[in-house]
Amino acid sequence: MQNTTGRYRAGMPQLSFTGLSENWLLKECGHRHWEALAAHTGRATPDFSDDNGGRSYAAFTAIRLRAHGFDAVRENDDFEIHTALCRTGPVRHFSTHRIVRGDASIAEVSMSSTFVTRGEARNNRSVARATLAALAGAVSPTPDEALAMTQTGKRLRAGDWASCEGLAPGVHEVAQFLPCPNNDFNGADFLYFASFQSFVDRAEWQRHRFAEPPVIASRSLHFYGNVNVGDALSVQVVGERESGQGITHWSEVRRGSDNLKIADVVTEKHWRQR
């Protein structure tokens, strides 16, 4: 088990219109996961190669965010992120990140990853699970949270409505996007995992244009593939519910070139009181 703590002060990169920036937080927790992987395996830097000598990266397979009052975070507020990471399989790892402001926990982020490599240079459609026989670090029993995330991802991928918190199927307009290399891809030339959250939020805003944008309460992201630079993607809400408490929706993200589903995202937001 690898444990670290980071201390932060909320400034413009960490904040959004609705308080603490979810997009920033996902990126920061992803970075902390990557750095913890290096420390867990005795490396000074997160530099991994597979058994064939090719560059290998930890790709997220599932992420779960639970938030408790992002809109309470203000400019110059101090907060901490407590990170714990364990190895759950030959190339699988699981991390938890607890965000604490003062004496209050304001969010928990859980992240599952597996090491992947490309079969063909710069072709994100050729990504496959890597083998790293020499990877250091003891394998721990898989936490219940990680097991639950895996099972939820399998049900969502199969279109199992029973896993979607009572959402009823619905027909909604498809939102089309062309990911931008300068903003949506990372330094490894993959469509960045945090960009999926961004596209889902943009699609939500296109549909609703809320007078008062709601604040995130929970988000589950399950990843099955990636896109190449120049390929489009679509976001379609396949189920949505509004109530006096807020809005919940299930979105499918599909690759434009072959219509393959590359992610499921389930979002819950609460109405703000300002």
MIFI-823245 format. One line per field, with one value per residue: residue number from 1; z, y, x of N, C-alpha, C in turn. Coordinates in pm, whole numbers, always signed. Each point is the difference from the previous one (the first is absolute). Example, Ala and Ser with C-alpha at 12.3 -4.5 7.8 and 13.67 -1.06 7.14 Angstrom:
2
k <- c(1, 2)
nw <- c(+780, -72)
nv <- c(-569, +105)
nu <- c(+1319, -35)
caw <- c(+0, +6)
cav <- c(+119, +119)
cau <- c(-89, +82)
cw <- c(+0, +73)
cv <- c(+120, +109)
cu <- c(+90, -77)
This chain:
274
k <- c(1, 2, 3, 4, 5, 6, 7, 8, 9, 10, 11, 12, 13, 14, 15, 16, 17, 18, 19, 20, 21, 22, 23, 24, 25, 26, 27, 28, 29, 30, 31, 32, 33, 34, 35, 36, 37, 38, 39, 40, 41, 42, 43, 44, 45, 46, 47, 48, 49, 50, 51, 52, 53, 54, 55, 56, 57, 58, 59, 60, 61, 62, 63, 64, 65, 66, 67, 68, 69, 70, 71, 72, 73, 74, 75, 76, 77, 78, 79, 80, 81, 82, 83, 84, 85, 86, 87, 88, 89, 90, 91, 92, 93, 94, 95, 96, 97, 98, 99, 100, 101, 102, 103, 104, 105, 106, 107, 108, 109, 110, 111, 112, 113, 114, 115, 116, 117, 118, 119, 120, 121, 122, 123, 124, 125, 126, 127, 128, 129, 130, 131, 132, 133, 134, 135, 136, 137, 138, 139, 140, 141, 142, 143, 144, 145, 146, 147, 148, 149, 150, 151, 152, 153, 154, 155, 156, 157, 158, 159, 160, 161, 162, 163, 164, 165, 166, 167, 168, 169, 170, 171, 172, 173, 174, 175, 176, 177, 178, 179, 180, 181, 182, 183, 184, 185, 186, 187, 188, 189, 190, 191, 192, 193, 194, 195, 196, 197, 198, 199, 200, 201, 202, 203, 204, 205, 206, 207, 208, 209, 210, 211, 212, 213, 214, 215, 216, 217, 218, 219, 220, 221, 222, 223, 224, 225, 226, 227, 228, 229, 230, 231, 232, 233, 234, 235, 236, 237, 238, 239, 240, 241, 242, 243, 244, 245, 246, 247, 248, 249, 250, 251, 252, 253, 254, 255, 256, 257, 258, 259, 260, 261, 262, 263, 264, 265, 266, 267, 268, 269, 270, 271, 272, 273, 274)
nw <- c(+0, -90, +99, -51, +35, -69, +10, -2, -81, +17, -124, -104, -3, +132, -52, +10, -88, +14, +18, +77, -83, -47, -112, +73, +83, -106, -63, +110, +20, -130, +14, +108, -69, -104, +81, +58, -127, -33, +105, -31, -121, +89, -79, -46, -119, -42, -18, -77, -11, -106, -4, -97, +109, -27, -25, +130, -1, +114, -62, +27, +75, +120, +16, +130, -18, +129, -19, +92, -95, -129, +2, +105, -100, +65, -70, -5, -14, +115, -66, +29, -66, +62, -49, -33, -32, -63, -9, -97, -82, -93, -64, +106, +14, +127, -18, +121, -18, +121, -35, +77, +46, +74, +73, -117, -27, -111, -11, -69, -48, -67, -24, -102, -8, -129, -8, -96, -123, -96, -80, -26, -35, +104, +1, +48, -122, +15, +94, +76, +84, +79, -18, +132, -42, -23, -14, +76, +125, +126, -35, +14, +95, -100, +26, +91, +21, -15, +75, +82, -15, +11, +98, +52, -29, +43, +101, +20, -18, +75, +47, +116, -19, +51, -69, -52, +123, -64, -79, -67, -96, -75, -87, -13, -39, -102, +90, -105, +16, -29, +73, +75, -86, -6, +7, -85, -60, +54, +80, +32, -51, +124, -37, +67, +104, +46, -126, +37, +123, -62, -85, +104, +70, -107, -13, +132, -10, -108, +80, +108, -8, +110, +58, +75, -54, -6, +121, -35, +3, -120, -34, -89, -26, -111, -18, -135, -37, -112, -35, -132, -8, -11, +93, -39, +90, +51, +58, +39, +50, +61, +107, +43, +118, +6, +115, +113, -2, -126, -70, -60, -60, -96, -29, -128, +2, -127, -57, -65, -3, +111, +65, +31, +98, +34, +44, +127, +13, +130, -11, +120, -16, +94, +16, -39, +122, -70)
nv <- c(-119, +95, +80, +103, +120, +68, +117, +63, +106, +16, -10, +77, -68, +19, +114, -12, +17, -133, +63, -101, +10, -69, +73, +108, -32, -36, +108, +71, -61, +18, +122, +12, -57, +73, +107, -37, -25, +112, +68, -55, +28, +95, +75, +72, -53, +35, -83, -52, -118, -49, -125, +73, +77, -12, +128, -1, +18, +59, -75, +102, -97, +57, +99, +20, +105, +27, +97, +84, +77, -33, +40, -71, -48, +89, +109, -53, -83, -45, -98, -127, -75, -97, -52, -109, -77, -101, -108, -13, -1, -89, +62, -34, +124, +31, +120, +55, +105, +37, +85, +68, +71, +43, -14, +52, -121, +54, -104, -109, -28, -98, -60, -72, -60, -13, -67, +92, -50, +65, -64, +125, +55, +76, -129, +86, -43, +4, +76, -64, -89, +62, -63, +6, -105, +104, +30, +94, -45, -25, -109, +97, -45, -23, +131, -2, +123, -53, -102, +88, +77, -110, -43, +122, +6, -126, +39, +111, -64, -88, +126, -43, +24, -121, +30, +61, -42, -91, +28, +68, -92, +77, +78, +23, +125, -49, +20, +68, -62, +91, -97, +97, -16, +130, -50, -97, +5, -109, +5, -101, +107, -22, -24, +113, -80, +112, -16, -128, +33, +65, -101, -82, +80, +5, -131, -12, +86, -69, -103, +51, +49, -68, +57, -109, -7, -126, -47, -50, -113, -61, -75, -86, -25, -64, -38, -6, +123, +35, +121, +6, +77, +83, -95, -4, +55, -82, +85, -113, +80, -117, +75, +65, +59, +85, +58, +9, -113, -37, -34, -111, -39, -89, +19, -30, -27, +38, -85, +111, -49, -61, +108, -39, -60, +116, +40, -27, +100, -25, +102, +46, +97, +90, +46, +115, +36, +113)
nu <- c(+85, -31, +43, -67, +45, -90, +63, -119, +5, -129, +43, +27, +117, -16, -44, -132, -96, +6, +115, +38, +103, -105, +8, +30, -100, -74, +44, -22, -116, -22, +49, -75, -96, +35, +10, -113, -36, +63, -49, -117, +50, +34, -80, +101, -29, -120, +101, -97, +58, -64, -40, -55, +11, -129, -24, -21, -131, -29, -89, -81, -50, +8, -88, +4, -79, +18, -86, +49, -51, +20, -128, +44, +75, +76, +23, +120, -103, +45, +57, -27, +87, -67, +111, -69, +105, -63, +75, -91, +103, +38, -101, -73, -48, -17, -52, +9, -78, +34, -97, +85, -102, +102, -108, -39, -48, +52, +84, -39, +119, -61, +118, -47, +120, +34, +112, +21, +0, +63, -83, -45, +114, -39, -30, -90, -27, +133, -58, +89, -47, +87, +115, +12, +71, +83, -129, +54, -4, -29, -67, -92, -79, -82, +6, -95, +49, +122, -38, -59, +107, +72, -79, +3, +131, +4, -79, +70, +113, -66, -13, +48, -129, +6, +110, -107, -12, -75, +102, -90, -4, +79, -59, +130, +8, +68, +96, +45, +118, +91, +53, +47, +102, -23, -123, -27, +118, +58, +106, -82, -63, -45, -127, +23, +15, +59, +41, -14, +41, +98, +11, -13, +80, +78, -18, +18, +101, +35, -33, +61, +121, +32, -107, +3, +123, -36, +21, +116, -70, -9, +105, -48, +128, -39, +127, -25, +32, +63, +39, +19, +106, -103, -17, -125, -80, -90, -84, -57, -94, +15, +22, -108, +24, -102, +39, -64, +71, -25, +108, -43, +112, -28, +129, -18, +129, -19, +83, +32, +124, -42, -40, +123, -70, +55, -119, -30, -86, -7, -84, +28, -91, +31, -123, +46, +33, -25)
caw <- c(+0, -9, +54, -10, +24, -69, +56, -109, +26, -113, -87, -122, -60, +82, +19, -115, +32, +105, +114, -34, -138, -12, -102, +61, +102, -66, -54, +110, +58, -98, +13, +127, -22, -82, +84, +101, -67, -6, +134, +42, -70, +23, -106, +27, -93, -53, -131, -2, -129, +6, -14, -132, -4, -44, +103, +55, +84, +81, -51, +94, -44, +70, +98, +77, +80, +89, +42, +111, +17, -78, -9, +123, -11, -46, -32, +109, +100, +6, +8, -17, -66, +59, -103, +33, -119, +19, -120, +11, -99, -64, -58, +45, +124, +47, +91, +56, +26, +88, -4, +132, +22, +143, +61, -78, -126, -101, -115, -10, -137, -11, -136, -38, -123, -48, -93, -140, -99, -136, -95, -114, +48, -9, -35, +125, -20, +14, +140, +63, +133, -2, +98, +65, +91, +103, +78, +143, +89, +36, -42, +114, -32, -66, +89, -39, -88, -134, -54, -34, -120, -113, -30, -57, -136, -84, -21, -85, -136, -60, -8, +106, +61, +144, +67, -20, +105, -31, -121, -106, -132, -65, -127, +9, -113, +12, -9, -74, +35, -62, +102, -45, +49, +96, +124, +44, +3, +95, -54, -54, -123, +22, +46, +145, +69, +54, -109, -9, +90, -61, -111, +54, +54, -111, -60, +93, -10, -127, +11, +105, +27, +128, +57, +108, -24, +119, +47, -6, +122, -24, -141, -28, -136, -33, -126, -76, -120, -19, -138, -58, -38, -125, +8, +76, +94, +29, +135, -1, +126, -23, +109, +79, +94, +78, +117, +85, +54, -101, -128, -14, -136, -47, -135, -73, -86, -111, -95, -127, -115, -8, +92, +116, +129, +67, +141, +61, +107, +77, +68, +89, +45, +87, -22, +91, +70, +8)
cav <- c(+119, +126, +108, +133, +114, +125, +119, +89, +121, +15, +116, -11, -134, -97, +44, +20, +80, -68, -31, -80, -50, -145, -35, +13, -102, -128, +3, -3, -134, -86, +24, -57, -145, -29, +17, -106, -122, +2, -22, -135, -96, +33, +83, +143, +63, -99, -42, -143, -70, -134, -109, +11, +121, +115, +91, -43, +100, -45, +54, -18, -80, +48, +106, +33, +122, +38, +137, +48, +144, +71, +142, +68, +35, +137, +43, +3, -106, -108, -136, -106, -124, -116, -104, -136, -83, -138, -83, -97, -104, +10, +134, +83, +75, +70, +109, +84, +136, +67, +144, +48, +145, +15, -129, -63, -67, +57, -89, -119, -47, -135, -14, -128, +10, -115, +43, -27, +37, +4, -98, +77, +132, +115, -45, -28, -112, -124, -13, -129, -15, -31, -94, +52, -109, +44, +109, -21, +34, -113, +6, +3, -35, +110, +63, -15, +111, -31, -108, +56, +83, -92, -60, +106, +23, -110, +14, +117, -30, -90, +68, -50, +116, -20, +58, +145, +77, +29, +79, -64, +29, +118, +36, +135, +39, -33, +113, -38, +77, -33, +29, +88, -49, +91, +11, -120, -113, +18, -10, -134, -1, -58, +88, +2, -54, +110, +63, -65, +77, +131, -13, -28, +125, +89, -50, +35, +144, +25, -41, +62, +142, +28, +134, -17, -131, -86, -36, -145, -79, -124, -31, -127, -6, -133, +20, -122, +24, +134, +48, +63, +140, +12, -77, +66, -83, +45, -21, -13, -32, -108, +5, +123, +27, +123, -1, +116, -3, +25, -69, -119, -51, -102, +34, -88, +69, -89, +43, +32, -78, -131, +2, -83, +66, +5, +37, +30, +100, +24, +127, +53, +137, +59, +141, +90, +107, +114)
cau <- c(-85, +74, -82, +59, -89, +33, -67, -36, -79, -91, +16, -79, +2, -72, -139, -89, -119, -76, +86, +117, -9, +6, +96, +133, +18, +26, +136, +96, -2, +65, +144, +43, -1, +117, +119, -2, +43, +146, +54, -36, +86, +140, +55, +8, -95, -95, +47, -26, +9, -58, +97, +62, +81, -79, -49, -129, -65, -113, -126, -110, -113, -119, +20, -121, +10, -109, +29, -83, +7, +102, -32, +43, +142, +17, +136, +100, -22, +99, -53, +98, -40, +65, +0, +47, +1, +41, +3, -109, +19, +131, +19, -112, +18, -120, +34, -106, +45, -96, +23, -38, +8, -16, -32, -108, +29, -90, -11, +83, +18, +56, +52, +57, +79, +76, +105, -30, +101, -54, +52, +48, +39, -92, -135, -70, -92, +78, +39, -32, +59, +142, +54, +120, +32, +93, -59, +20, -112, -85, -140, -91, -139, -70, -98, -141, -37, +51, -83, -131, +18, +16, -131, -85, +45, -47, -144, -24, +47, -100, -129, -86, -64, -14, +116, -1, -66, -139, -20, -77, +55, -53, +62, +54, +84, +142, +94, +120, +119, +128, +102, +109, +130, +63, -76, -69, +93, +109, +135, +19, -79, -133, -106, +19, -118, -81, -75, -131, -87, -23, -94, -132, -53, -33, -125, -106, -25, -68, -141, -80, +28, -65, +11, +99, +61, +7, +134, +20, -16, +75, +26, +66, +51, +49, +70, +17, +79, +53, -11, +117, -13, -75, -124, -105, -73, -136, -52, -146, -65, -96, -96, +16, -108, +7, -88, +20, +135, +102, -9, +83, -6, +94, +45, +91, +96, +34, +102, -64, +47, -63, -115, +27, -15, +130, -16, -129, +16, -123, +21, -104, +27, -103, -26, +73, -72, +95)
cw <- c(+0, +44, -11, +28, -76, +57, -111, +55, -125, -72, -127, -66, +74, +10, -132, +45, +118, +118, -41, -139, -3, -102, +53, +97, -63, -54, +112, +65, -96, +7, +129, -9, -75, +81, +107, -60, -6, +136, +46, -61, +10, -107, +42, -87, -54, -144, -6, -143, +16, -27, -137, -15, -46, +116, +43, +94, +79, -50, +101, -65, +65, +102, +67, +85, +84, +60, +106, +16, -71, -1, +128, -6, -66, -31, +127, +113, -8, +7, -26, -81, +59, -96, +56, -125, +35, -135, +16, -101, -65, -61, +43, +133, +32, +99, +50, +37, +81, +6, +127, +7, +147, +64, -81, -125, -104, -125, +20, -147, +4, -146, -19, -131, -37, -98, -141, -86, -136, -84, -122, +46, -31, -44, +127, -14, +13, +144, +55, +136, -12, +100, +52, +108, +116, +88, +149, +78, +25, -49, +123, -40, -60, +94, -54, -97, -143, -66, -45, -126, -124, -42, -62, -144, -96, -30, -92, -144, -74, -10, +102, +77, +152, +78, +2, +90, -39, -122, -102, -134, -61, -130, +7, -119, +28, -14, -64, +38, -84, +100, -59, +55, +108, +136, +55, +7, +98, -68, -54, -128, +12, +25, +152, +71, +52, -110, -17, +88, -61, -114, +50, +58, -110, -68, +90, -13, -131, +9, +88, +20, +129, +40, +114, -17, +127, +32, +7, +138, -14, -149, -6, -147, -23, -144, -68, -122, -9, -146, -44, -24, -137, -3, +88, +105, +23, +145, -10, +138, -28, +112, +86, +90, +70, +115, +79, +60, -104, -127, -1, -145, -27, -145, -55, -90, -107, -94, -137, -113, -12, +94, +121, +128, +74, +146, +35, +115, +66, +93, +88, +47, +83, -36, +106, +65, +22, +56)
cv <- c(+124, +113, +132, +105, +121, +114, +104, +126, +27, +132, -23, -138, -102, +29, +8, +84, -60, -42, -75, -61, -151, -40, +11, -113, -136, -5, -12, -139, -102, +13, -62, -154, -43, +12, -108, -134, -8, -31, -143, -105, +37, +83, +146, +77, -108, -37, -153, -54, -140, -106, -1, +126, +123, +85, -45, +106, -64, +70, -25, -80, +45, +105, +28, +122, +14, +136, +46, +151, +68, +151, +77, +44, +136, +28, +13, -98, -103, -135, -99, -115, -112, -118, -131, -85, -141, -71, -112, -113, +17, +137, +96, +67, +75, +107, +69, +134, +70, +148, +59, +151, +26, -137, -81, -67, +50, -87, -122, -42, -137, -24, -139, +16, -135, +50, -44, +41, +2, -111, +66, +143, +104, -38, -41, -107, -134, -25, -135, -5, -46, -109, +58, -101, +45, +111, -32, +36, -119, +22, -11, -55, +119, +60, -16, +109, -27, -109, +53, +85, -88, -59, +103, +27, -108, +14, +117, -30, -87, +64, -47, +117, -12, +65, +152, +75, +42, +86, -81, +34, +123, +25, +146, +26, -31, +127, -50, +92, -48, +35, +74, -51, +87, +3, -132, -125, +29, -20, -137, -21, -74, +112, -10, -43, +110, +71, -63, +73, +133, -7, -28, +127, +98, -43, +34, +148, +34, -34, +95, +150, +45, +147, +2, -138, -83, -38, -153, -64, -135, -19, -136, -1, -138, +5, -133, +19, +145, +39, +55, +148, +7, -77, +76, -96, +59, -31, -4, -36, -104, -10, +123, +19, +132, -10, +128, +7, +34, -78, -117, -47, -100, +34, -109, +85, -99, +65, +21, -94, -135, -15, -91, +81, -6, +44, +8, +96, +22, +119, +34, +138, +50, +147, +84, +97, +115, +122)
cu <- c(+89, -91, +76, -107, +51, -82, -16, -68, -82, +25, -79, +11, -86, -149, -74, -118, -77, +88, +124, -20, +13, +107, +143, +25, +29, +142, +103, +4, +62, +151, +53, +2, +127, +129, +6, +40, +152, +59, -26, +91, +147, +66, +5, -98, -93, +33, -9, +12, -59, +108, +67, +84, -75, -47, -139, -53, -114, -125, -110, -111, -130, +39, -134, +29, -125, +35, -99, +21, +115, -24, +33, +146, +12, +147, +84, -29, +113, -70, +112, -60, +84, -16, +53, -13, +46, -3, -102, +10, +136, +28, -111, +33, -128, +44, -125, +61, -108, +37, -59, +23, -30, -21, -100, +54, -100, -10, +88, +2, +66, +36, +61, +75, +59, +104, -36, +119, -67, +62, +59, +26, -106, -141, -72, -107, +73, +42, -46, +67, +145, +33, +130, +40, +86, -57, +8, -126, -89, -143, -89, -137, -72, -104, -143, -42, +46, -82, -135, +9, +13, -135, -94, +37, -48, -148, -32, +38, -101, -138, -101, -60, -13, +115, -3, -95, -141, -24, -80, +62, -66, +74, +42, +91, +146, +83, +128, +117, +118, +109, +119, +134, +62, -68, -51, +88, +113, +136, +34, -80, -132, -101, -3, -127, -91, -80, -138, -101, -36, -102, -142, -63, -37, -130, -119, -36, -71, -149, -80, +21, -70, +16, +101, +63, +11, +145, +12, -17, +71, +17, +69, +39, +61, +51, +27, +90, +42, -17, +134, -26, -66, -129, -100, -55, -138, -33, -151, -49, -107, -102, +25, -121, +27, -99, +24, +140, +106, -26, +97, -10, +112, +31, +89, +89, +45, +101, -63, +35, -69, -120, +20, -21, +134, -12, -147, +26, -136, +27, -119, +42, -117, -18, +73, -96, +97, -71)
